[in-house]
Amino acid sequence: MLPKKNRADKKAVEKIFKTGRILSSLNLTFRFINTNSKEIRISFIAPKSIARLAVKRNLLRRRGYSILNKHINKFPVGLLGVFVFRKYQDDILIIENEIKNILNKIN
């Protein structure tokens, strides 16, 4: 799991949705803004339209955070972002590949 200091809070997520840029893939959408801070703060959102049960939404978020924990140091410093799931995806490798592809688009 990603440490709390590296996760975006509710206020930051609202700011991202108002003014952020968007990158999309098949199963994920990444909204982000660059800030002047020295921290990387990224969160995952699994909407109710993707998985009705909270257990499944939380499972998606936990899988996303565990994958992101491996690649967090590759993101640019000062990035504030949110990954939003577009489809329910059980396969961790597919999610990891999409996060890597989005990371390559940012850098």
C-alpha positions as CSV (number, residue, x, y, z in Angstrom):
1,M,0.0,0.0,0.0
2,L,1.2,3.5,-0.8
3,P,2.0,5.7,2.2
4,K,-0.6,8.3,3.2
5,K,1.8,11.1,2.4
6,N,1.9,10.0,-1.2
7,R,-1.9,9.9,-1.7
8,A,-3.9,12.8,-2.8
9,D,-6.6,14.1,-0.4
10,K,-10.1,15.1,-1.2
11,K,-9.3,18.8,-1.7
12,A,-6.5,18.0,-4.1
13,V,-8.7,15.6,-6.1
14,E,-11.3,18.4,-6.5
15,K,-8.5,20.7,-7.8
16,I,-7.3,18.1,-10.2
17,F,-10.8,17.5,-11.7
18,K,-11.2,21.3,-12.2
19,T,-7.9,22.2,-13.8
20,G,-6.0,19.0,-14.6
21,R,-4.8,17.4,-17.8
22,I,-6.1,14.0,-18.9
23,L,-4.4,10.9,-20.2
24,S,-6.5,7.8,-21.1
25,S,-6.0,4.2,-21.6
26,L,-8.3,1.2,-22.1
27,N,-9.0,0.6,-18.3
28,L,-7.6,3.8,-16.6
29,T,-7.9,7.5,-16.9
30,F,-5.1,9.6,-15.4
31,R,-5.9,13.2,-14.4
32,F,-3.0,15.3,-13.2
33,I,-1.5,18.7,-12.5
34,N,2.1,19.7,-11.8
35,T,2.7,21.6,-8.6
36,N,5.8,23.3,-7.0
37,S,5.9,20.9,-4.1
38,K,8.6,18.2,-3.7
39,E,6.1,15.4,-3.2
40,I,4.4,13.0,-5.6
41,R,0.8,12.5,-4.6
42,I,-1.4,10.1,-6.5
43,S,-4.7,8.4,-5.7
44,F,-7.0,5.8,-7.2
45,I,-10.8,6.2,-7.7
46,A,-13.1,3.2,-8.5
47,P,-16.5,4.6,-9.3
48,K,-19.7,2.8,-8.3
49,S,-20.6,2.4,-11.9
50,I,-17.5,0.1,-12.3
51,A,-18.2,-2.2,-9.4
52,R,-21.4,-2.1,-7.4
53,L,-19.9,-3.8,-4.3
54,A,-17.6,-1.7,-2.1
55,V,-15.5,-4.8,-1.6
56,K,-14.6,-5.0,-5.3
57,R,-14.0,-1.2,-5.5
58,N,-11.6,-1.4,-2.6
59,L,-9.9,-4.4,-4.1
60,L,-9.3,-2.4,-7.4
61,R,-7.9,0.5,-5.4
62,R,-5.6,-1.7,-3.3
63,R,-4.3,-3.4,-6.4
64,G,-3.6,0.0,-8.0
65,Y,-1.8,1.2,-4.9
66,S,0.4,-1.9,-4.7
67,I,1.4,-1.5,-8.3
68,L,2.0,2.2,-8.0
69,N,4.2,1.6,-4.9
70,K,6.7,-0.1,-7.2
71,H,6.7,2.7,-9.8
72,I,6.2,5.9,-7.6
73,N,9.8,7.0,-7.9
74,K,9.6,7.1,-11.7
75,F,6.9,9.8,-11.6
76,P,8.1,13.5,-11.9
77,V,8.5,15.4,-8.7
78,G,5.6,17.7,-7.8
79,L,3.0,15.6,-9.6
80,L,-0.5,15.6,-8.2
81,G,-2.7,13.0,-9.9
82,V,-5.6,10.6,-9.8
83,F,-6.1,7.3,-11.6
84,V,-9.8,6.6,-12.3
85,F,-10.9,3.1,-13.3
86,R,-13.0,3.0,-16.5
87,K,-13.6,-0.8,-16.5
88,Y,-13.4,-3.5,-13.9
89,Q,-10.1,-5.3,-14.5
90,D,-9.0,-8.3,-12.4
91,D,-5.6,-8.9,-14.0
92,I,-2.8,-7.1,-12.2
93,L,-0.5,-7.3,-15.1
94,I,-2.8,-5.4,-17.4
95,I,-3.2,-2.6,-14.8
96,E,0.5,-2.5,-14.4
97,N,1.1,-2.2,-18.1
98,E,-1.4,0.6,-18.4
99,I,0.2,2.5,-15.5
100,K,3.6,2.1,-17.2
101,N,2.2,3.4,-20.5
102,I,0.7,6.4,-18.9
103,L,4.0,7.0,-17.0
104,N,5.9,7.0,-20.4
105,K,3.4,9.5,-21.8
106,I,4.1,11.9,-18.9
107,N,7.9,11.7,-19.1
